[in-house]
């Protein structure tokens, strides 16, 4: 049983996985390698002079894997709610994974969320017609299902979706812990 299953490994999903894995939560990321970040070029991403979308995605994957998150490189084809408040994610290869919480970071692909019954609303970004309805914390109308990034209606800019993924992850971790979670490391220069 995973604490958190994240659908999508773009900037929102990878950021969420980095935070949940670093917090010691058993984390699964399911990604089909077709996100829109793979087509992008970045010169406006904080801390990076320039980077291609594929390199950015690969860096995020390496980072969350280094922190202990698992990656399944398949398409998530179904999410079912279980009677005990958990979820079962089924992939295109008919693998199944159980999780206590799900974070949808699926960009413009909303069919999986719609099958689950997540409420949608009109998007406000150019070319983004529909997004998932979420509250300030990233919760959808289904307990335990959250959304981050473009799917949740934030700006399509990768740095903003990454920040939103981190925000949603902090809120999920806080709910799992039963108290507000803060992740601040202190720089310790070598003496």
C-alpha positions in Angstrom: 0.0 0.0 0.0 1.4 3.3 -1.1 0.8 6.5 1.0 0.6 8.5 -2.2 0.2 7.6 -5.9 1.0 10.4 -8.3 -0.3 10.2 -11.9 2.1 12.2 -14.1 5.9 12.9 -13.8 6.0 16.4 -15.3 7.0 19.3 -13.1 3.9 19.1 -10.9 4.0 15.4 -10.4 7.7 15.2 -10.0 7.7 18.0 -7.5 4.9 16.3 -5.5 6.9 13.1 -5.5 10.1 14.8 -4.4 8.3 16.2 -1.3 6.3 13.1 -0.4 9.3 10.7 -0.8 11.6 13.1 1.1 9.0 13.1 3.9 9.3 9.3 4.1 5.9 8.6 2.5 5.8 5.5 0.4 5.3 7.1 -3.1 4.4 5.8 -6.5 4.6 7.8 -9.7 2.8 6.4 -12.8 3.8 8.2 -16.0 3.3 7.3 -19.7 6.1 9.6 -21.0 3.7 11.8 -23.2 3.5 15.0 -21.2 3.6 18.4 -22.8 6.8 19.3 -20.9 8.7 16.9 -23.2 8.1 19.4 -26.1 9.3 22.5 -24.2 12.5 24.5 -24.0 13.2 26.5 -20.8 15.2 29.6 -20.3 12.9 31.0 -17.6 13.1 28.2 -14.9 14.6 29.4 -11.6 18.1 27.9 -10.9 18.6 26.6 -14.4 20.3 28.7 -17.2 18.5 26.7 -19.9 17.3 23.1 -20.3 15.2 21.0 -22.6 11.9 19.6 -21.5 13.1 16.0 -21.8 16.1 16.9 -19.6 13.9 18.6 -17.0 11.6 15.7 -16.8 14.5 13.2 -16.5 16.1 15.4 -13.8 12.9 15.4 -11.8 12.5 11.6 -12.1 16.1 11.0 -11.0 15.5 13.3 -8.0 12.3 11.6 -6.8 13.8 8.1 -7.4 16.9 9.1 -5.4 14.6 10.0 -2.5 12.9 6.6 -2.7 9.8 7.1 -4.9 8.9 4.3 -7.3 8.3 4.9 -11.0 6.0 2.8 -13.2 6.4 3.8 -16.8 2.9 2.9 -18.1 -0.4 4.7 -18.6 -2.8 4.8 -15.6 -6.0 3.6 -17.2 -8.3 3.4 -14.2 -8.6 4.6 -10.6 -11.2 2.9 -8.4 -12.3 3.8 -4.9 -12.2 1.0 -2.4 -14.6 0.6 0.4 -12.0 1.5 3.0 -11.2 4.9 1.6 -8.2 3.8 -0.4 -7.7 3.7 -4.2 -6.6 1.1 -6.7 -4.7 2.3 -9.8 -4.7 0.0 -12.8 -2.1 0.5 -15.6 -2.1 -0.2 -19.3 -0.2 -3.4 -18.5 -2.9 -4.5 -16.0 -0.7 -3.9 -13.0 -2.6 -2.7 -9.9 -1.3 -0.5 -7.1 -3.1 0.6 -3.9 -2.7 4.0 -2.3 -4.2 6.1 0.5 -4.1 9.3 -1.6 -3.9 10.1 -5.3 -2.5 13.3 -6.8 -3.6 13.9 -10.4 -0.9 15.8 -12.3 -2.0 14.8 -15.7 -1.8 18.2 -17.5 -4.5 18.4 -20.1 -5.4 14.7 -19.9 -8.5 14.6 -17.7 -10.3 11.4 -18.8 -9.0 9.4 -15.9 -10.2 12.0 -13.4 -13.6 12.3 -15.2 -14.0 8.5 -15.0 -13.4 8.7 -11.3 -16.1 11.4 -10.9 -13.9 14.4 -10.3 -15.7 17.6 -11.0 -14.3 19.8 -13.8 -14.7 23.4 -14.7 -13.7 25.7 -17.6 -10.0 26.5 -17.9 -8.7 30.0 -17.9 -5.3 29.5 -19.7 -5.1 29.7 -23.5 -5.8 26.3 -25.1 -6.7 24.7 -21.8 -10.5 24.2 -22.2 -11.2 22.2 -19.0 -9.5 21.7 -15.6 -10.3 19.8 -12.4 -12.1 21.7 -9.7 -10.0 21.9 -6.6 -9.9 23.9 -3.3 -7.0 26.0 -2.1 -5.1 22.9 -0.9 -5.6 21.0 -4.1 -8.4 18.7 -2.9 -11.0 17.5 -5.5 -14.6 16.6 -4.6 -13.4 13.0 -3.9 -11.8 12.5 -0.5 -8.2 11.4 -0.9 -8.0 12.6 -4.5 -6.0 15.7 -5.1 -4.9 17.6 -8.3 -1.8 19.7 -9.1 -0.5 21.7 -12.0 -2.2 22.4 -15.2 -4.9 19.8 -14.5 -5.8 21.8 -11.4 -6.1 25.0 -13.3 -2.8 26.8 -12.5 -0.7 28.5 -15.1 0.8 26.2 -17.7 4.3 27.6 -16.9 6.4 24.7 -15.7 7.9 26.6 -12.7 4.3 27.4 -11.5 3.1 23.8 -12.0 6.2 22.6 -10.1 5.4 24.9 -7.2 1.8 23.8 -7.2 2.9 20.1 -7.1 5.0 20.9 -4.1 2.2 22.8 -2.4 -0.3 19.9 -2.9 2.3 17.4 -1.6 2.8 19.4 1.6 -1.0 19.4 2.1 -1.2 15.6 1.6 1.8 15.0 3.9 0.2 17.3 6.5 -3.1 15.3 6.3 -1.2 12.0 6.6 0.7 13.2 9.6 -2.2 14.9 11.3 -0.3 18.2 11.7 1.2 20.8 9.4 4.4 19.6 7.7 7.3 21.9 6.9 10.3 20.8 4.9 13.3 23.1 5.5 16.8 21.8 5.3 19.7 23.9 6.8 22.8 24.5 4.7 25.9 23.3 6.6 29.0 24.5 4.9 32.1 22.5 5.4 34.4 24.1 8.0 
